[in-house]
Amino acid sequence: MKKLLLILVSTFFVACEGILNIEIIGDGQPSDPILQRVGQFTSIDLYDSFELEIRSSDKQEVYIQAESNIVRYVNADVTDGRLFIQRFPNYDLVPRFPIKIIVTTPVLEEVNIYGNGKLLIDSLEIPALKLNIYSRAKSELQDVLIDQLQLLSNSGGSVALDGVFRDLSFRQAGSGTSTITGYSDIARIIQEGSGIITANDLYANNINVSLFGSGLIYCRGLDGFSVLINDNGRVYYTGAEPDLIDIKGSGNLVPF
């Protein structure tokens, strides 16, 4: 009878995992950044509404900064070269101050954002990066030098991108708002849905602009410039006239 009771209790707790969460409210006493013992990584996956800062450095390190009674429930762990950042299961964290993750690294290939927090990538110099944002996070990349950047924003968040690139691919799906500034040899700008991309301060030698839906794109043409509009969105351009124009639907291409 006791064995049966233990089995029933164990089954109950397994079934309720993720439902019976413990709420941890911040005590208002932020800790200093705490260095984490993790293995080497080339990719980062961020869950939960944390703030992630990524900076260039010769040394790869990960720090967690949170209130003293919350920091123990934030987990940074590396599996197969991928850094996973998330709260421990069965805990709801209610901080009074933002939970910050600070990453310094000489190498980085991929970043995936799943939580509705903030991302700051500052002065990062790397050959190539894939950045996928699957949330309404606020993301900022400032003063970056990335030879090949592939960026996807896919849930209505905001992106501010500034840097120098050789090959830039920027795709926004949904109702997000993005600003792109800097220089690139080749640039592909894609908007799907009702979002807005402001890229008229992006100076690209060759730029391909594609708009699907009711969104808006502001851009600048230099040497090579092509525009595709499918549906009723609008592309506003400055600089050179487009070499190739393809408009399907009631969309408009407007100089400004």
N, C-alpha and C positions, 0 to 999 in steps of 0.2 A: 504493500500500500504506500509506504514511504517512497519507494522507488518510482512508482507511478506518479505520485504527487510532484517529485522532483522533475520528472520528464515534462509534466504539464506546465510547471512554472518556467522551465527552460524554454519550452516552445512558445510560451506567452511573451517572454522578453525578446526572443529572436524575431517573432512576428511584429513586435512593437518597435523594433529598431528604426530610428528616424522619425518616430511618432512621439514617443515619450522623451522629448529633449529637455535638457536642463538649461535654464537661462542664467547666463553669467553677465552681471551688470558691472561695468567698469568702476573702479574705486577712485578715479580721478587723479591717480598718481602714475604718470607715464614713466616707464623705465628707460634707461639708456639703451642704445642699440646693442643687442646680444648676438654675438657671433655664433653661427650654427655649424655643427660638424656634419658636412655633407660631402658626397663624392663629386667627381668632375661631371660637368653637364654641358650640353650644347643647345638644349631646348628648355623652355619654361612654360608650364601650364599654371595659370592663376585662376583659382576659384574663390568665391565669396567676394564681399565688397571691401577689399583691402586696397591700400595704395602701394603700388609697385614702382620703384625707381631703379633704373638700369643705367649704369655708367661704365665707360671704358676704364680699364686698369690692367696692369701687367699681372695682377694677382686675382684669382677668382675667389670671391667671398660672398657669403649670404648673411645678412643681419635681420633680426626681427625687433621692431620697436612697438611696444603696446603698454597698456596699463599693467601694473604689477600683478594683478589677480587675473589677467586675461592672457598674458603672453604665453603661459604654459599650454594653452589650448589651441595655439596656432602651430601648425606643423609644416616644416619644410624638409622634404625628403627626396632623394635622387633614386630613380629606378631606370636602368638601361639608358643612362645618359640624359635623362629628362628630369628636371626639377619640378616637383609638384608642390604647390603652395595652397593650403586649405586649412580650415578649422578641423579639429578632431570631430568624428561623428558623434551625434547625440548631444551636442552642445550648441545653443544659440548664444552668440556673443553680442552684447549691447554695449559698445564702447562709448565713453564720453569724449575720447580723443581718437583720431584715426589710427587704425592698425597699419603700420608701415613695414614693407619688406624692401630692403636695400640690397641690390645685387651689383657687384663690380665684377667685370669679366673681360678677358682679352678676346674671347671667341663667343659667338652666338649665331645660331642658324635659324631658330624658329621660336616664336612666342605666340601662345594661344591665351586669350582673355575670355573667361566665362562669367566672371562676376561683374556687378555694376559699380565697381570702384573707380580708381584712377590709375592711369599709366603715365609715367614720365620716362622717356628715353632721352638722355642728355649727352651730347658730344660723343656719340658712339661712332667708332671707326672700324668697320668690318667689311669683308668682301661681299657678303650676301645675307639677306634676312627675309624670312617669311613671317609676316605679322597678321594673325587672324583674330578679329574682335567679334565675338559672338554674344555681345551684351550691349547694354546702354551705358557702357563705361565712358568716362571722359579721358581721352588719350592725347598725349602731346609728345611729339618727337621734335627736339630742337637742336639745331646746329649739328646734325648728323652727317657723316660722310660714309655712304653705303653704295658700293658699286652697282649692286643689283638688289632692288627692294620690291617685294611683292606684298601688297597690303590689301586686306579685305576687311571692310566694316559692314557687319551684317545684322544689326539689330536696332538701329535708330539712335546710336550714340553720337558723340562728337569727336572729331579728329582735327588736330592742328599739326601740320607736317612742315618742317623747314629743314632744308639740307641741300647737299650736292650729290648727284647720282649720275651713273652712266645709263642705266636702264631702270625706269620706274614704271611699275604697273599698279594702278590705284583703282580699286573697285568698291563702290558703295551700293549696298542693296537696302531698300526700305526708305525710311524717313529721316535719315541722319543728316547732320550738317558738318561739312568738312572744309578746311582751308589748307591750300598747298602753296608754299612759296619756296623759291630756290632755283636751282639750275639742274638740267638733265640733258643728256644727248638724245635719248629716246624716252618718250612718255606715252603711256596708254591710260586714258581717264575714262572710266565707265561708271555711269549712274543708272541703277535699276530702281524704279519706283518714284516716290515723291520727294526725295531728298534734294539737298542743295550742295554743290561743290563749287567753291570759289578758288579758281586757279589762275587768275589773270596776272598774278605776280610769280608764276612759274615760267621761267625762260627755258624752253625746250627746243632744241634744233629740229627735232621731228616729233610732232604730237598727233596722236590719234584720239579723237573724242567720240564716244558713243553714249547715247542717251535713250533708254528704254523706259517709257512711262511718262509721268507728268512732272518730272523734276526739272531742276535748273542747273546749268553748268555755265560758269564764267571762265573764259580761257584766253590765252594769247597765242597767236600764230607767228612763227618765224620762217624758217626755210621750208620744211615739209609740214603740211597741215591738212588733215582730213576730218570730216564730220559726218557722223551717222545719227539720224534722229528717227526713232520708231515710236509712234504714238503722238501725244499732244504736248510734249515738253518743249522747252526753249533752251537754246544755246546762245549765249551772248559772247562775242569775241572782239578782241582788239588786236592790233598789229597787222600782219600780212593777211591777204585774202586766202581762203581755203583752196587747196589744189583739187580736192575731191569732196563733193557734197552729195549725200544720199538721204533724202527725207521721205519717210513712209508715214502717212497719216496727216494730222493737222498741226504738227510741230512747226516751230519757227527757228530760223537762224538769223540773229540780229547783231549788227555791228554796234559798238558803243565806244 
